[in-house]
Every structure is written in C-alpha cells, then in structure tokens.
Amino acid sequence: MAESNQAAFINACPRCVRNHACRSCGRREPRGKLTATDWMKHLPSDEATPKLIEVIFKNTRVGFFENSEGLDLKIGDLIVVEGSPGYDIGRINMVGHLVKLQMKKAGFKDFNDLKKVLRPATDDDLDKFEEARSREHSTMIKARSIAEELGLAMKIGDVEFQGDGSKAIFYYIADERVDFRKLIRILAETFKVRIEMKQIGARQEAGRIGGIGPCGRPLCCSSWMNRFVSVGTGAARIQDLSMNPQKLAGQCGKLKCCLNFEIDSYAEASKELPPKDAVLESKDSLYFLFKADILQRELTYSTDKHIPSNLVTISAERAFEILDLNKRGVRPERISNEELIETPSEFGDIIGQDSLTRFDKKGNNKKRKKNKSGQNQFSGESNEAGQSQNDRKRQGKQFRNHANQKNGKFNRQENQ
C-alpha cells in the first residue's frame, strides 16, 4: 500500500482513535503515557524475546506479566492477558530488562508468580472490549445514585470493565473509612458482574479529569505520569521556595508533583554553599544570610537578622573566602570584593514631576495668562471709550455755556 493511501486509511480507522493502536492498519504509538528510553536494550542478553512485560490499563493501572509463549511483542501492542477471573486487554508499556527494575521499584517481590500473556488482541477481542467500555459511563451514573440512596460518604469517580466484561472495578474517593458491603451486593445484582472497589486519592482524580497547570501546560498527572510519589514540604524548603499554600498546591489541593522534579539538583547544589547560619564579619558590621540563589551560587546578606537592611549580594566563593579570613581573625573592610564606582545620574531632579495635578497647573496658568491679557485689552478699550464720552460731555457743556452767554447779552440789550 502506498504511503498516501496508508495515511488516509489510518486517519479513517476509528479503532486507531479509540485504542491508540490497531492491528488492521498497523498504526502504533511508541509509548503509553510515560515516554522513556530503553537504555538497556543494547546490553547482551540470552533471551531472544522479552520474558517480562509491563502492561498499562485504564486509569494508570499497571500490571506485570510473563511472556511464556515467546510471542513477538512490541511496545504499543494490544494484548490479551490473564485476569481474575477471565481475561483482560491492555497495552504494552515496557519490555525487556527495564521491567525487572520497575517491578523492584513498585515493591513486587514474587517474580515467579506472574500471570501470563495469552495472545495478541484480535478483532473479536477488541469488539467485545469496546462493547464493555461503552457501558462504563452509564454504570457510573447509576452506581452514584445507589450510593447516594444508601447514604454513603463516598464519590464514585470512574468505572473500568475488564476486557471480557465479566468484572468491573469501581474507583471511589472517600475521606473516611466506608462500609460498602451492602453497596457491593446491590451493584452485583444490578449489573450482573463481579464487583471490585478501589479507592483513589485526589491526585488520581485530578489526573483522570485533566486540566491546565499554572505553567500553561497540561497537567503532568493527566499527560504522562502513571505513578504518584508523596510530596513533602521539605522539597519546598530545599529549593528555598515561599511557603505559600496557594502557590505550592496544585489543582488537586495537594502539593505539586513538580516539586520533586528538581529536588536532587537543588540538594546537590546546596551542599556547595556556606551554611545558612554562618555570619560574615567585616570592619563595619555583621552580615546574616537573607536569601540564596542556589543554582546561580549567589548569596544575599543583610546587616539585620530579621529584616532586610543594607543588602549585599556576593558569590559563594567570596563568602567562603570571608569565612576563612574570619577564622584567622581578619575582618575585611567590606564583604563585597567589587570596587564602589559612583556613576553620574543621567537624569536631573524629578521632585514634583510625579504629581498627579502637574498638567492641570500648567493649563490653569495658561488660562490665567489669557484671562489677564483679555482683561487688559478690554480695560484699554473701556478707557478709550470713556475718554471719548468725556470729550463729548465737555464739548456740550461749552456749547451750552456759549449759548447762555449769547442769550444773556440779547436780553440786556432789550431791557435798555
């Protein structure tokens, strides 16, 4: 088959989307949720085919099986394995020497009592498995209503049917011990299957639901993690993180799993730093450790033990040098080995520039100037108008006086 036709067939195959692997079109994913490199595959081995196989099921359930028949199996294949009772279907997650190391890590002691791999999954097995999985959601909803009617303080988070559909695992969350013996009898009579109750924690519940973490990426528990390790507050202290519960807690309400990712690097780097209670002595004062950049190997010291005062940042080598001088009774002039260079300020005095009303003041001054100039202009016009009016009054008064004088002279002549 050509590559283009094969790619089109793979995209059109519904079983590839559901099961992440398909015997029909040959599509396989290299790993399960946890992508790792088999760094022991090049080591010489007497086994032609891997005997130990790690198989992953739903909800990060992992099981170890023995390939006693010597089948040619690869990572990503869907296989049929022994169940209790019946058989189950899972996906191969790891093969070879690494499986034995994973078994020791998981605390698996009896290597001889292992269930066997029966065969690769056929189309009939996958069809029956899909039919069983299609009933999981409706079974979970009905089981929740039954538990609520019984008044049990528990939450059924998910249901997983076995590959042959003869057994169902009910995953639940509960804060206290729950007596669910009556619930098991009712569920067995209702669904006609064997019931197994399995308690999970808040981390497993968050991994089942999924989401986006504060880092902007999908949650580790829902994307690649399939084993959860306890996280303590000591991991935050070693990394010198702020003991703020809102920042250290994840969406599950517990401490973030990523606190354990870099704890080994921080633990090794902190061994190369001076002790936290070490005090540096100089001629001017005593310096106490305020904070440390562990990976950068930089330490910040303060002259006060409780509050930040006169903070000085130096390297770890300089701190060890000062401690060595103090042991010999020598106190340096200052703990920093850098010369103090006064740099001229590039800006002038900024007093008053941070006022919120500085723009209003300038605008008011302009308005005042405009008003003042307007008042002077109007006052000049009014003065000119007043002067012309006074001239007219004076001219009229002179005209009246002149007329009165003429009238008085005419009257005297008539009387004579």
Sequence and secondary structure as in RCSB ss.txt:
>XXXX:A:sequence
MAESNQAAFINACPRCVRNHACRSCGRREPRGKLTATDWMKHLPSDEATPKLIEVIFKNTRVGFFENSEGLDLKI
GDLIVVEGSPGYDIGRINMVGHLVKLQMKKAGFKDFNDLKKVLRPATDDDLDKFEEARSREHSTMIKARSIAEEL
GLAMKIGDVEFQGDGSKAIFYYIADERVDFRKLIRILAETFKVRIEMKQIGARQEAGRIGGIGPCGRPLCCSSWM
NRFVSVGTGAARIQDLSMNPQKLAGQCGKLKCCLNFEIDSYAEASKELPPKDAVLESKDSLYFLFKADILQRELT
YSTDKHIPSNLVTISAERAFEILDLNKRGVRPERISNEELIETPSEFGDIIGQDSLTRFDKKGNNKKRKKNKSGQ
NQFSGESNEAGQSQNDRKRQGKQFRNHANQKNGKFNRQENQ
>XXXX:A:secstr
  HHHHHHHHHH HHHHHHSB TTT  B S SSS    TTTTS  S SS SEEEEE GGG EEEEE TT     T
T EEEEE SSSEEEEEEEEETHHHHHHHHHTT   SSS EEEEEE  HHHHHHHHHHHTTHHHHHHHHHHHHHHT
T S EEEEEEE TTSSEEEEEEE SS    HHHHHHHHHHH SEEEEEE  HHHHHHHH  B TTSSB HHHHT 
 S     HHHHHHTT    HHHHB TTSSB GGGGTSHHHHHHHHTTS  TT  EE SS EEEEEEEETTTTEEE
EESSSSS  S EEEEHHHHHHHHHHHHTT   S S  S       SS   TTTT TTHHHHHHHHHHHHHHHHHH
HHHHHHHHHHHHHHHHHHHHHHHHHHHHHHHHHHHHHHHH 
